[in-house]
């Protein structure tokens, strides 16, 4: 099965090659599954070599026949001498320090690198390359977003009194896989970044912070799974944070569902949060940086009665949004010191959340595509207070 044309993959490789040339890098070697998929359309074990000029080459250890079927690029069995020959004459070879293991690095350094060449980390140029999505990528992001929209509707339809948070999580993930074609896994960039397809939390256990870089922690079922559902019975509300995935591309959305009409202060808080998200989305136009968007958002929050509860209590996350594509955590990021300007073709998930002491979490999140100079929502629907109130 081939998902991408050779022209599509050469376009991606060409964007990275431009950055290699600007950095004086003769070629780059990448081994992470998400990088292999992005540049070759296949995730068979091996490495992709992207020279500063010329076509990328995909060297495969296992399984060669499948890689040949899946990738339209030059695919060949791994051969150390052939790889080294590609690096010959290069003063510097690039690699991705944010995903390559020490063992892979040492092998590259000792067995593949020509004498006199140095290794340089190209993680940031690689991340910048992936920010702008092609039409083929956007089509898959749209499919992923459709899964999110269906899952959020199903959360309302499937709720039953007495359900626990883990019951809802299993229901939604099973539905996504059986009925919607969810592939069942996705990529996160960086080490120790485990995550399930969804986080479903309820009550005050949702407020418990944990080790992850996600806004929502949650108590979890065990110290070994220290995030998400804890087995608590849903009484007044529950929050669903779901990753829809289609052929390696992801969409991220969150909804707070209320069991019966919420008390007035919570209802008002939810409406304010939805209005806040709309204002932030309207503010972000081409040329606006992640830091400018963050400063605008935090200025809005400062005017709200819930400003001390925004994005956490004693432990807060210091971002409001993150890029998304083949990995859930990409550039651009809406946070301080983020100088990357928004541009058409970028996708970002924006996720404001309020952590209400003694009550739980009120939150919302959507994934957006910048096109025609504005952010267009991909995961919209089921957003008004009336739409997220059950019964």
N, C-alpha and C positions, 0 to 999 in steps of 0.2 A: 504494500500500500504506500503510495507516494502522495503526500499532502501538499508539497510545495514544488514549484517549477525550478529549473536550474536558474532561470533569470531572477526569480525571487531571491534565491539563496546567494547568488552573486551580488545582488543589490545590497544585501545585509553585509556580506563580506567586504564589499567595496567601501561601505561606510566606515567599517573598522580599519580597513587598509589606509584610508586617509589619515586616521589618527595615528597609526603606526608610522607613517611617513613623517608626520609632523613631529613625532617624538624621536625620530632617528632609529627606529626599531626595524631590523631587517625582516623579521618574521615573528609570529607568536604561536605558541603551543598551548592548546586548551584541552582539558580532560573532563570537566564537570558535565554531567548528563544534560543539564539545561543549556550549556554552551554548545555541546555536540548537536543537540536538537535544533537550536537556533540557527546554527550555521550549516548543518548538513541535512536536517530533516530526519535524523535517526539517532538512537541512543545506544547503539551497540558499543561494547567496551573497547576503548581505544583512545585516539587523540585526533584532533583536527589541527593541521598546520596551515596558518594563514600568512602567506608572504606579503611583504609590503607591495609587491607587484605580482601579477599572475593569479591563477586560480587556486583556491584552497584545495588541500588534499586530505582525505580522510583515511587514516591508518587504523585498521581494526584488528584487535586480538580475538574477539568473540562477540558476535557470530557473523562471519564475513558474508555468507550468502544472504542473510537477512538485510545487512547494511546495503548490499548491492541492489536489493529490491526496493529499499526505502529511500535511498539517496540518489539524486541525479548527478551528484558531483563525482569526481575521480575517487574511487574507493579501491583500496588495495590492502593486502595483509600487512601487519606491522613488520617493519624491517628497520632496525636501528641504524644501519648504514645509510639507508635511503633518507631517513629523517635527518641525520647529521649532514648529509650532502645538501639538503635544502637550506640548512643554516650556514653553510660555508660562505665566507666572505662577509657575514653579518657581524658588525661590531657589538650588537646587542640583540638579545632574543627576549620577547615578552612572554609573560605568564600571568595567571590570575591568582594572586596570593590569597584572595578571600575565599577560594574554593579548593585549591590544590593542597593535597596532603604533603607532609614532610617527606614521606617515602617517595612520592612522585617527584617532588622538587629535587631530592638527592639523585634520583635516577636521571632526571633531565640534566642536572649539573655535571654528573660524573660520567654518564654513558652517551649522552646525545649532543652536548654542547661542544662546538669546535674550540680548539685551543685559542685563547685570547679573547673570546666573546664573553660578555657579561649578561647577567639576567636582570631584567627590569620588570617590576610589577605594572601590569596594565589593567588592573581591576577597575579603576575609575574611567579610563577611556572606553573600556568594554561596557560599563554601565551606561555611559553617555550614548554609546552607539545604540543600545537597546531601547532608549527612551522613545524615540519616534517610531511609530508603528506603520507598516505598509497596509495596503488595502486587504491583502490576504490575512494579515494578523488581526486587523479590525473585524473581519468577518468571523473569525474564531472567538474573539472577545465578545461579540454580539451573541454567539451561541452560548457561551458561558454565562452571560448576563441573563439570558432567557431561563436558564436553570435556576438562577437566584430568584427571579421573579416568581416562578412556579413554586419553588420551595416555600417562599414566604406566604403565598396563598394557602399552601397545604398546611402550614402551621396552624392557621385559623380553623381550617376544615377538620383537622385531626385532633384538636384539643379535646380532652375529656376530663371532667372533674376527678381528682385523685391522681392524675398523672404526675410523675416525677420529672425533674429536668432531664435525667438520663433516658427516660422513656421517650420524651419528645425528640431528643437528639437521635436516638436509634430510628425512630419513625421517619424523621426527615432525611437522614442519610440513606436509609433503605429505599425510600421513595426516589431520591435523586439518582441512585444507582440503577434500580430496577426499571423505573418508568421514564427517566429523563436522559439516560445515557451518560451520567457522570462517570468519569474514568476511575474514580476512587482514590486518587492521590494527586499531589501537586508538589512543585518545587519551592523551597525557601532558600534564599542566599545566606550562606554563613553556617558555621558549626553549631550544633546543639540547638537547632531551631525546629523542634518537633511541633506538629500541629495536626489535629484531626480535621475532617471536612467542615466541622462546625464547632462552635462553642455555644452551649445552651446553659444559661445560668438563671437562678431565681433567688429572690429574697436577699437577706444579708450575707449569705455565703458568697454571693457574686462580688461583694466588696473586698474580699480577701485578696491582697496582692500576691504576686508570685514572680518567678525568675524571668518570664518571657518579656519580649519587647512589645507585646500587644497591650492596648489599653486595658482590656478585660483580662483579669487573672482567673479568679474563681478558686474555690477550695480544691476541686478535683476529687477523684475517687480514692486516691492513694498518694503517698509521697512520691511514688514512681511516676504518677501522672498528675503532677501538681498544678493542674489548670482545668477550668471548665466545670462540667456538671459534677455535683457531689452526691446525687441521690436524694435531694431534697424535694418534697412535694410542692408542686406549684399551687399557690394560693391566690395571690392578687396580681402577679405579673410574671413574665419571663422574657429574657432577651435571647435572640437568635443572631449569632454572627456566623455567616455562611460563606464558604468559598466555592463558587461554581467553577467547574473546569471542563473545557472541551478541547481535545487534541493538544494538550499542553498549555493552553492559554486560560487565564483566570479572571474572574470577576469577584468582587468582595462587597458584601452588603450586610447591614445590621438593622434589625427591627426590634422595638420594644412592644410586646403584646400585653394588653391589660385584660384581666378576667373580670368583667363587669366594669362599669364606668369608674375611673380612678378618682380618688379624692381631689378636691379642687386645686390644691397647691401643686399636686403632681401633674394634673392635666394642664395647668397653666405652664408649668415647667416644660412639659413636652412640646406644647405649641411654640413656646419661645425658642426651644432648641431647633425645631424645624425652620422657623423664621431665620434664626442665626445661620443655619446651613445655607439657606437660599441666598442670604446676603453675601456670604463668603464666596459662593459659586459665582454670583454676579460680578464680584470684584476681580476674580481671576480672569485675566485676558492675556493675549500674547505679549510677552515682554515683562510681565509681572514675575518677580522671583519668588521662590519658596519662602524666603525670609520676609519679604513684603507682605505676602499673604498671611503669614504667621503673625506679624505685627498688627495687621488689620484685624485679624480674628481675636487676638488677645485684648485689643482695645475695646472691641465689642463686648467681650466677656466681662471686662472690668466694670461695665455698667449694669451687669445682671446680679440679682440677689444670690445666685448660686455660684459666683465666681470662685469661691474657695473650694468648691467640689468638682471643678472642671478637670477632666482627664485624670482623676484619681484623688485620693485623700492624702494619707501620709506619704504614699509613693505615687508620683505622677509620671506619665510619659510626656516627653517634651516635643511632641509633634502632633499635627492635626490630620495629616494626610500622607499617603505614600503612593509612588508609582506602582504599576502592576502590569504584568504581561506574562512571559513564560515563568517568571518568579513572582511571588506575591509581594515581595519587598524590593521594589526597584526605585530608581529615580524617576521623576522629581519627588522631593520630600518637602512638605510644608512644615517648616521648623526654623528656628534661629540659625543664622550663619549658612543658610542654603542659598547660594548665589545663582543657581541654574534658573534661567527664565523659561516660563511656559511658552509653548509653541504648538501650532497645529500638528496633530498626529500623536500627541502625548496622551496617556491615560493615567488617571489618578483616582484613588479611593480616598474620600474625605469622611472622617468618622468622629464627630463630636459626641462626647458622652459626659453625663453628670452622675457622680457617685453620691447618692443621698444617704447621709448617715442614718443608721437604724431602719432604712427602708430598702435600698437596693439601687440598681442602675437604671437610668433613663438615657437611652442612646439611639442614634440613627446613623446610618452610613450608606453611601452610594458610590458606585464607580462611574466615572465620567470620561468622555473622550473630548479633547479639544479639537474642534473643527469649525472652519469659517469664523475664527476669532472668538469663539465662546465655548464654554463647557456644556456638552450635551450629556444628559444622564442616560446611562445604559441599564441600570438596575432599578429604575423608578417604579412607582406604584406601591400600594399598601403603605401610605405614609401619613395621611391625616389621622387625627385622634379617633375619628369615627371608624376609619378603616382598620385600625389596629386594636379596637376594642371588641372583645369576644363576648357575645351575649347582651 
